[in-house]
Amino acid sequence: MNKFTYALALGAGLVLSLAGPSAHASAIQDLKPTPLSADQFNSNFTPISGVNNVNQPFSFVNTPSSAGTVGSQVFQGTGKEAGIYAYAYQVDVNNVKDSTNQPIGVNSTAMYFNDTPSVQSLVSGTKSAVYVVNGAIGGMNAPTLMGGTGLDKDTPLSTPSHVFWQPGTTTGSLSFQYLDAKSNSGPLMGGTNSGTMVVLSTQAPSSSQLYVSLQSPDPQNGYPQVYSPKTGTIAQVPSPEPAAILAWTGMIGALALVRRLRRARQAA
């Protein structure tokens, strides 16, 4: 292949890489939660005065009156995190059984979130919009940790396998997925309190709370409310390293095009 053909292929690959994100502007994103110690969180955030921890009950059909509670609280950033708000959520499932004598569990939770999650570096060398805190913060309970000696030893045992962000027209939605066949994890079983999920935003909390939907084999009967930001900009969460991703995507597209041109040349 001559230099001109290779340059043409490289340029085409870069153009394809730049066109990709706009073509999928409303795509659902899987935001991997980053483990964070309670000490580190508390060094960057403090509870907002007057915005107390709220625990609201939920129930399922054919289960006792209270299947558990959903807690939420809002924190404000200090120092380098000034202007950032941390929205904390936790699900506590009671150790009860439904009318079929099966232990209850929560497969996933879903709720609206009025602002695009903000990417920040609360852990050195890592940028994320969603964190899972491994200790007690504010009025939230301390979750059970995995333990052991591996990289996940300080990760809450009940961390969701996926955190999905779906931007809409005027608001977005967050889903915390606990039941996952690929990783053979979940659901969030009775007697368990979930890891404290923290979603970052540049918007202060709204004066009104939003409802949470909890998915289980037993239909939901009560809908708890949680804190959400004031309405902000709704878009995809920025990639932590967009320049690097674009560069790699461009190179991959270019190499694929080079291979196709080479095969065509050999066939001729």
N, C-alpha and C positions, 0 to 999 in steps of 0.2 A: 504494500500500500504506500502511495506517495505521501509527502508531507501535507499537500493540499487536502487530500481526502481525509487524512487523520484529523487535521485542524477543523474541517467541516463537521466531522462526526463529533468531535469534542464540543464544538459550539452548539450543535443540535442537542447534545446531552444536557448542556447547561441551560438551554432554553426550556427543555422539558422539565428540568428540576425547578425552575422558577415558576413555571405555569402550574405545577402540581398543587401547591397550597391553596391558590385562589380557586381551583376547580373543586376543592373539597373544604370550602370555608366553613360549612356547617357540620362537618363530620364529628361523630362522637369520639371523645378522647378518653383514654385510659390513663388516669393520673396515679402513678405509683406512689403510695404513701411512704414517706421517709421517716425512719425511727428517730425519736428525739427524746432526750432525758428531761425529766421534770425540772431538774436544776437549771438546765440550759434554757428551757422555755421561760421559767420564772425570772431568769436574768434579763430577758428581752421584753417580757410582757407583764402587765399588772391588770387585775380586774377593774373594769370600769365602774366607778361609783354609781350606785343606784341601779346597775344592771346585774342583779343577783343571779346565782345559779337557779334554774327552773327545772324541776322534775315533774313531768306530767305522765299520768298512767295511760296504758293502752290495754286493750283486751281483745280476745278472739272469740268467735262464736263457739259454743260448746266447751268453753274453758271457764275457770273461776273468774270472778268479777275483775280481777287484776292479773294480767299476764306479765306485767312488768312496767317499767318506766323509761322514758326518754329524757335525758338531761341535756341542757344547753346553757352556755354562758359565753359572754363576749369579753375579750381582753384588749387592751390598747398597748401598742408598742412604745418602748422607751429607747433613748439613745439613738443608735443607727436605725432602729426599727420604728422610730416616731412616724406617725401618719399611717401605720399599718394596723389593721384590726384582725384579731384571731378569733374565729368562731369555733367553739369547742362543742362536740356532740358525743354523747355516750348512751348506749342502750343496755339496760339491765333487765334480764329475763328471769322471771320467778321460776323456782323449781317445782312446777306443777304439771299435771297431766290433763289431757282433754277427755271428752266423754268416751273415746275409744281406748282409753288407758294408755295412750302414747304420750311420751314427754313432749312438751311444746318446744318450739324452736323458731328462730327468725332467719329466713333465707337471705333477705336483703332489706334495705330501707331506701326510700326515695323521697326527695323533697325539692321544692323550688329554691333557688339561690339567686338573689337579685343583682349580682355583680360577677364579672369574670374573676375567678380566683387569681390572686396575685402571686407571682413567682418571687421567692426570696431565698437567701442563703442563710438559714438558721444553723446549719451544720457546715463546718469548714469543708470546702471543696464540693459541696452539693447544693443544687438549686431545686426548689420544689414549691408547689402551691398547696400541698396537702401533707400533713405530718401526723404521725401516731405517737402520742406521748406515753412514756412508760412509767409514769408515777402520778401522784395526786396533784392537781392544779386547781386553784380556786376552790369551788365547792364540788368538784368532780371526784369520783372515787378512783383509787389506784387500781389498775387492772392487774391480773395475774400475768407474770412474765414467762417466757419460754424456758429460761434458765439454761444450764449447760455451759459449754465453753466456746460454742461456735459464734459466727458473726451475728446470729439472730438471738443470742442469749438475752439481750435487753429489749427484745421486741414483744409487745403484748401478745398473749396466746390467741386472743380473739381479734386479730387484725383482719380487716376485709381483704380478700384476694384481689379485688379490683375496686377502684373508685372511678366511676364514669361521670364525665362532664358533657352535657349536651346543651349547647347554646341554642336559644330560640330567638324570636323576634324582639321581645321586650324583656324577657327573663331567661334564665337557664335552669337546668335541673342537675342535681347530684344524686348518684346512686351508690350506696355502699354494698358491695356484693360479698356475702359470707359463704354461700353455698357454691362450690366450684368443682365440677367433675375433673377438670384438667389437673388441678393441684390436689384433688381428693380432700378438700377442706370444707369445714362448715357442716351444718348450719350453726348459728349462735344458739347454743342449747340452754335450757333452763338451769338456773343457778349460776349463770355466767354474766359478768359485766364486761362489755366490749372495751377494747382499747379506746382511749379518748382521741377521737379524730378531730384535728384542727385544720380548718380551711382559712386561708389568708385572703384579705380583701383590703382595698384602699377606702372602702366606704364604711362610715359609722353605722351602727345598728338602726333599723327601722323602728318606728314607734309601734308597729303591729307585728305580730308573730305569724308564722306560716305553719301549715299542717304537715305532718310526716306520715307517709304510707309505709306500713311494714308488711312484708310478704311471708306467708306461712301456709301450710296445707289447710289450716283452719282460717276461714275468712276473718278479716279484721272487723272489730266491732267498735273500737274507740280510737279517735285520732288525736294524738298529742300535738302540741304546738312548740316550735323552736324559734330562736332568734335568727334573723336574716338581715343582710345589709340593706341600706336604702338603695333604691334603684340606681344602678350605675351603667357602665358600658358593657354590653353583652357581645362577646366574641370568643374565638378559640383562645385557650391558654397559650401564651407564647412559649415556644420551645426554649429550654434552658440554654442551648447553644445553637441558635438558628444558622449562624454563618457556617459552622462546621457541618451541620446536617445538609445544608444546601450544597456545600462543596462535595461531600461524599455522594449525595444523590446525583449530582451532575456527572461525577466521574463514573458512577455505576451505569448511568444512562449512556454515556459516551462509549464505555467499553463494550456494552451490549451492542450498540450500533456498529462499532468497529468490527466485532465478530461477524455480524450479519453481512457487512460489506465484504469482508475477507472470504466468507463462504461463497458468496455470490461470485466473487472474482475467480475463486478456484473452480467453481462449477462451470464457468464460461471457458 
